[in-house]
Structures are given as structure tokens and as C-alpha cells.
Amino acid sequence: MKPLPIGVDDFEEIILKNYYYVDKTLMIKELLDKKGKVNLFTRPRRFGKTLNLSMLRYYFENNGNEEKNQRKRKLFSGLAIDNAGERYAREICQYPVIMLTLKSAKQRTYQEAMACLKETLAQEYARHENQVREKLENQADLEKYMCIRERKGTDSDYMASLAFLSQCLYQTYGKKCVILMDEYDVPLEYAYFNGFYDEMTGFIRCLFESALKTNPYLEFAVVTGCLRISRESIFTELNNLRIYSILNENYSKYFGFTEDEIYGILEYYNRKQNFGLIKKWYDGYCFGNTEIYNPWSILNHMEDIVTDQEAFPIPYWATTSSNSVVQDLVEQLDDDEGMLQGQLEHLINGGTIEKPIHEDITYNSIYDNEDNLWNFLFFTGYLKKVSSYLEGTKQYVTMSIPNKEVSYIYRNTIRTWFEKKQKNFNMLPLYTALEEEDTDKIGEEISGFLEKTISYFDYGENYYHGFLAELLQRNGKYRIQSNRETGTGRADLILKTPRIRKGRAIILELKTTKRFQDMEAGCKDALWQIEEKKYWEGLEQEGYVDIAAYGICFYKKECMVQKFAYRP
């Protein structure tokens, strides 16, 4: 049985070490058919962008060594592109290829980020050094080449380094270059969040324009990233750019796994009966009109269920990033008057929102308005397309949370935010009302706390139980017991002072209703359960004399409380 290529993004390694490979090689055919000069693919993180670029490199690259080229040809034997026809077979190992990733620029300062980018460029120069030194005739060009290779070039040298490298490779091989760039927007993302966005934008703009706009030595280019950055920021006047975002049907099946590919994986590992749970957790993305599963999470979960078929899904994608934009969205609730909170709550409970789409975004405009923030969440995989329509020249997309895995990110972020928010809550009025048996005040206080958070689980009893238990934990007077056996049943929540003889115990039984008009009946149902199950008996046996009991009913963010007429 083949191993799963978790974290392996080198195409040659996957093939030679016989990892399970989901065949995406027909992307090569589509690139050759469409003949796009500069192709930008934007997809969420961990959706196979780096592996696809590695595949393209091994297919197209001629490094001047026929023996190595022959080995590269064998990598594609039996794959889909191998059966595409002679026209495509003639393209294999025919071009010098420049490939680099910009993800090393995840740094806190401009100087550190630039040092990493220069190192990345120097390493790509080093990869081609032997062939260039043998055939490059112009001594001045060779000296400039080695200057960049040895990390001694000026900033201007590195700004034009991709264009210059393609020129040198053309002189070496007599053919134009294929340029492959991965994670192109990472330097801009980290520059924005660390305060040097303008400087980094200037460098990336010069690097791209010289290599992709007026470069006579360019055959074609493929660029990948998470976000489509506006032309005004780095793609100024780049009129040969073809952009394929998650809204575009072209190339839609080459990033992530299709449902047929999921069936194939499950069948190979004899785990077809796990399909339903996998679909709930990791399906839900829509690229163009193609249904797509998260490949990173699928591979990790497959490894778990190959070992233990009953292994439960885990939110693997959630741990691959800080999820800072979701955190920023949630933290904006502190300044929100209710609209944003309502939309987020609706999404968490399985609903949808409709927003106009702006594909051209810059990192420094994400927080300019609410629509930009929703767009950023959409294009980076935290929301999915349900449907779309055009109104004039503007496109509107109905969005929802893709699956259980992404829902976990939102809920975990909301939980963390609420825990911080709780520290500022004044709990004294609630405890005073509980002790003074002021049922109206108890309901008013709890309703007020509900208004300040996001309700999920569709307002089910489990949500309110967890909400109230967490809220009441913040006291130095009572110990909280949840679902503790007492009498002939289990009360939802019991508050007890550590001292018994002069202490106090409070029983809370919770109910929910689907109609506001039924809240009083819900309270009475809770009171009946307290009496029927004799929840106070266990407390009496412990020695408590001062015992209060309340029936509490919830409807959305409303809370009603009635007191149980306990008589010792």
C-alpha cells in the first residue's frame, strides 16, 4: 500500500518514492492549449499550489543534461499527460525553467525580508550556475550573474534579477524561459502586518514588471498565491496577465481534490464507508462550478483512518496558519452595533450572507470596510460560494462556511474572544439576584450577557448549558457542578458554597423553546423536572439547608426565570 505524501510538495520525490499521487498532470495540457503568457492562480493555502508548480518544472525543464532529462520524462510515464498526445509530449524538457517561492519573506522587518528574498534569488542563480558559466560569452554579464549569485548585488540588481536570469538562460540554451513563482503574495501579507508594506510593494512591483511585462526572453509564466492583489499595487500595466481565481471555471479541478478523486483514495485504502464523515468535515469548497475537498486535511485524516478506521476528523487546516483575519473579524464585534454580529452568528448556525465581490484587493485595504474583509475571508477559504449573480457590472456571491473544519476555526476564535470579554463582565448583579431570588433581574442579567456574544449550535440547550456554566465559573464564592447526579436525576447546574452549615446551594434547570410565546411554559417544565427528580435531596444529604432552585428557559437571546417553591 502506498504511503500518503503528507507535507511532500516535490513532484519527483512523490513519484520516485511511490507515494499516492492524485494525478493533476492534465493541467499541463490546459496551459499549453490556452497559451496564456502570464497565468496567476489564486487558491487558499494548502491546496496543492506548490506541488503543481513542482510538477510543471519537472515537465518543462531542460537543464542541459540529457540523462537527467530522460529521468524526468520517466516521471510522467503512465500519468494522464502521457496519454494526451504527441503534441504535448514534444514539450517535455524543452525550456530553461526559473522556479522560486517567496514564502521565505515571512519576516518582521523589511531588512530581514529582503535578505531572505535575495537568498532565494541567489539560490536559483546557483541552481543554473554550471550551465551559465559554460556558455555565457559576455564577461560583463557573467560578472553581474556571479555578483547576484554570491549575494553581493545592489537592490537594483535584485529588482531586475528574474529578467536578467531569463536573459542569461536564453543565451545559454537558445530558448525562452518558463518562470514559475509560488506564494507571490506572502511578502506583501507579512509586510502589511509588520509595517513595511510600501517598501515591499515597490520591490515586488519592479521584480514582476521586469520579468513578466517587457521580458523578450519569457515563454510563459505561472504565478500562485492566496489572494489576487490589485493591478495598481504590483501588476501595473501588466496587460498579458490571465487571472484564475476560485470564481473561474478554468483549471478549477487542479487545486484540491474532486469528489471522484476522493472516491479513488477511499477505494484504494479500503475506507469507502468513511465518505460521509469526510464530506461533512472537509468538502464544501466550490472553485468555478467544481466541488472541491481540502487536500491537506484529507491526506492527514486518511493517514489516521488507515491506522484506525474509527478515528474522528480533526481540524488540520486550522493549525496551518494563525487564522488572524478571522480573529480580526471577531474582535471587530466589540465596536459593532449588531449588524456584523448578526451576520457572523447566522453563518455559524449554517446560514448564508450575500456580498458584492471585489477580486482586486490590497492588503492595506482589507480593513477599509466590511465588504473587503468578507471578500478576504472568501478568497482565502474561510467562506465558500453557494451561488452568484451579476447586477450590471457587479458580481454578488452568496457565501457560507464551507464545512465543519472551518466552522471549528470560527467557533474556537469566538470562544477565545468571549473568554477575554468575560473578564470585564460585572457578575455581582447576577449573583445578588440569584441570592435574593429576584427572577426578573436574573433573566435580565443573563439576557444582557447573551447579547454580547455569538450564539451557535442553533440555540440548542447544549449551547446555553455551556454558556451559563462558563459564565458562572468566574466567581470566588461558588463551586459549579454540571450534570451532577442528585435526587433521582441530574440537574443541569448546581452552585454550592464550600461551607455547608452556613452555606448556600442553588439549582439551575435549563430548557429552550422555539417560540418566544412558549418561554413561560418552558420554565414550568423545568420546575416540574426539579420537583419530579427531587434535585434538592442530594444537597440536603450533604448538609445544605439554604437551597434555592430555578427553572430557566431560553429563546434565542432572551432568558426567562421562575423560582421553584422549595420547602425543606
Secondary structure as the mmCIF struct_conf table of DSSP 4:
data_model
#
loop_
_struct_conf.conf_type_id
_struct_conf.id
_struct_conf.beg_label_comp_id
_struct_conf.beg_label_asym_id
_struct_conf.beg_label_seq_id
_struct_conf.end_label_comp_id
_struct_conf.end_label_asym_id
_struct_conf.end_label_seq_id
HELX_LH_PP_P HELX_LH_PP_P1 LYS A 2 LEU A 4
TURN_TY1_P TURN_TY1_P1 ILE A 6 GLY A 7
HELX_RH_AL_P HELX_RH_AL_P1 PHE A 11 LEU A 16
TURN_TY1_P TURN_TY1_P2 LYS A 17 ASN A 18
TURN_TY1_P TURN_TY1_P3 THR A 25 THR A 25
HELX_RH_AL_P HELX_RH_AL_P2 LEU A 26 LYS A 34
TURN_TY1_P TURN_TY1_P4 LYS A 35 LYS A 35
BEND BEND1 LYS A 37 LYS A 37
STRN STRN1 VAL A 38 THR A 42
TURN_TY1_P TURN_TY1_P5 ARG A 45 ARG A 46
BEND BEND2 PHE A 47 GLY A 48
HELX_RH_AL_P HELX_RH_AL_P3 LYS A 49 PHE A 60
STRN STRN2 GLU A 61 GLU A 61
BEND BEND3 GLY A 64 GLY A 64
HELX_RH_AL_P HELX_RH_AL_P4 GLU A 66 LEU A 75
TURN_TY1_P TURN_TY1_P6 PHE A 76 GLY A 78
BEND BEND4 LEU A 79 LEU A 79
HELX_RH_3T_P HELX_RH_3T_P1 ALA A 80 ASN A 83
BEND BEND5 ALA A 84 ALA A 84
HELX_RH_AL_P HELX_RH_AL_P5 GLU A 86 ALA A 89
TURN_TY1_P TURN_TY1_P7 ARG A 90 CYS A 93
STRN STRN3 TYR A 95 TYR A 95
STRN STRN4 VAL A 97 THR A 101
HELX_RH_3T_P HELX_RH_3T_P2 LYS A 103 ALA A 105
BEND BEND6 ARG A 108 THR A 109
HELX_RH_AL_P HELX_RH_AL_P6 TYR A 110 ARG A 127
TURN_TY1_P TURN_TY1_P8 HIS A 128 HIS A 128
HELX_RH_AL_P HELX_RH_AL_P7 GLU A 129 LYS A 135
HELX_RH_AL_P HELX_RH_AL_P8 GLN A 139 ARG A 149
TURN_TY1_P TURN_TY1_P9 GLU A 150 ARG A 151
HELX_RH_AL_P HELX_RH_AL_P9 ASP A 155 MET A 159
TURN_TY1_P TURN_TY1_P10 ALA A 160 ALA A 160
HELX_RH_AL_P HELX_RH_AL_P10 SER A 161 TYR A 173
BEND BEND7 GLY A 174 LYS A 175
HELX_LH_PP_P HELX_LH_PP_P2 LYS A 176 LYS A 176
STRN STRN5 CYS A 177 ASP A 182
BEND BEND8 GLU A 183 GLU A 183
TURN_TY1_P TURN_TY1_P11 TYR A 184 ASP A 185
HELX_RH_AL_P HELX_RH_AL_P11 VAL A 186 ASN A 194
TURN_TY1_P TURN_TY1_P12 GLY A 195 GLY A 195
HELX_RH_AL_P HELX_RH_AL_P12 TYR A 197 PHE A 208
HELX_RH_PI_P HELX_RH_PI_P1 GLU A 209 LYS A 213
BEND BEND9 THR A 214 THR A 214
TURN_TY1_P TURN_TY1_P13 PRO A 216 TYR A 217
STRN STRN6 LEU A 218 GLY A 225
BEND BEND10 CYS A 226 LEU A 227
STRN STRN7 ILE A 229 ILE A 229
TURN_TY1_P TURN_TY1_P14 ARG A 231 ILE A 234
TURN_TY1_P TURN_TY1_P15 THR A 236 GLU A 237
TURN_TY1_P TURN_TY1_P16 ASN A 239 ASN A 240
STRN STRN8 LEU A 241 TYR A 244
TURN_TY1_P TURN_TY1_P17 ILE A 246 LEU A 247
TURN_TY1_P TURN_TY1_P18 ASN A 250 LYS A 253
BEND BEND11 TYR A 254 GLY A 256
STRN STRN9 PHE A 257 THR A 258
HELX_RH_AL_P HELX_RH_AL_P13 GLU A 259 TYR A 268
TURN_TY1_P TURN_TY1_P19 TYR A 269 ASN A 270
HELX_RH_3T_P HELX_RH_3T_P3 LYS A 272 ASN A 274
HELX_RH_AL_P HELX_RH_AL_P14 PHE A 275 TYR A 282
STRN STRN10 TYR A 285 PHE A 287
TURN_TY1_P TURN_TY1_P20 GLY A 288 ASN A 289
STRN STRN11 THR A 290 TYR A 293
HELX_RH_AL_P HELX_RH_AL_P15 PRO A 295 THR A 307
TURN_TY1_P TURN_TY1_P21 GLN A 309 GLU A 310
HELX_LH_PP_P HELX_LH_PP_P3 ALA A 311 PRO A 313
TURN_TY1_P TURN_TY1_P22 TYR A 316 TYR A 316
HELX_RH_3T_P HELX_RH_3T_P4 TRP A 317 THR A 320
BEND BEND12 SER A 321 SER A 321
HELX_RH_AL_P HELX_RH_AL_P16 SER A 324 GLU A 331
HELX_RH_3T_P HELX_RH_3T_P5 GLN A 332 ASP A 335
BEND BEND13 GLY A 338 GLY A 338
HELX_RH_AL_P HELX_RH_AL_P17 MET A 339 ILE A 348
TURN_TY1_P TURN_TY1_P23 ASN A 349 GLY A 350
STRN STRN12 ILE A 353 PRO A 356
STRN STRN13 ILE A 361 ILE A 361
HELX_RH_3T_P HELX_RH_3T_P6 TYR A 363 SER A 365
TURN_TY1_P TURN_TY1_P24 ILE A 366 TYR A 367
BEND BEND14 ASP A 368 ASN A 369
HELX_RH_AL_P HELX_RH_AL_P18 GLU A 370 PHE A 379
TURN_TY1_P TURN_TY1_P25 THR A 380 GLY A 381
BEND BEND15 TYR A 382 LEU A 383
STRN STRN14 LYS A 384 GLU A 391
TURN_TY1_P TURN_TY1_P26 GLY A 392 THR A 393
STRN STRN15 LYS A 394 SER A 400
BEND BEND16 ASN A 403 ASN A 403
HELX_RH_AL_P HELX_RH_AL_P19 LYS A 404 GLN A 422
TURN_TY1_P TURN_TY1_P27 LYS A 423 ASN A 424
HELX_RH_AL_P HELX_RH_AL_P20 LEU A 428 GLU A 436
TURN_TY1_P TURN_TY1_P28 GLU A 437 GLU A 437
HELX_RH_AL_P HELX_RH_AL_P21 THR A 439 GLU A 451
TURN_TY1_P TURN_TY1_P29 LYS A 452 LYS A 452
BEND BEND17 THR A 453 THR A 453
HELX_RH_3T_P HELX_RH_3T_P7 PHE A 457 TYR A 459
HELX_RH_AL_P HELX_RH_AL_P22 GLU A 461 LEU A 472
TURN_TY1_P TURN_TY1_P30 GLN A 473 GLN A 473
BEND BEND18 ARG A 474 ARG A 474
BEND BEND19 GLY A 476 LYS A 477
STRN STRN16 ARG A 479 THR A 486
TURN_TY1_P TURN_TY1_P31 GLY A 487 THR A 488
STRN STRN17 GLY A 489 LYS A 496
BEND BEND20 PRO A 498 PRO A 498
BEND BEND21 ILE A 500 ILE A 500
TURN_TY1_P TURN_TY1_P32 ARG A 501 LYS A 502
STRN STRN18 ARG A 504 THR A 512
BEND BEND22 LYS A 514 ARG A 515
HELX_RH_3T_P HELX_RH_3T_P8 PHE A 516 ASP A 518
HELX_RH_AL_P HELX_RH_AL_P23 MET A 519 LYS A 533
TURN_TY1_P TURN_TY1_P33 LYS A 534 TYR A 535
HELX_RH_AL_P HELX_RH_AL_P24 TRP A 536 GLU A 542
TURN_TY1_P TURN_TY1_P34 GLY A 543 GLY A 543
STRN STRN19 ASP A 546 TYR A 555
TURN_TY1_P TURN_TY1_P35 LYS A 556 LYS A 557
STRN STRN20 GLU A 558 LYS A 563
#
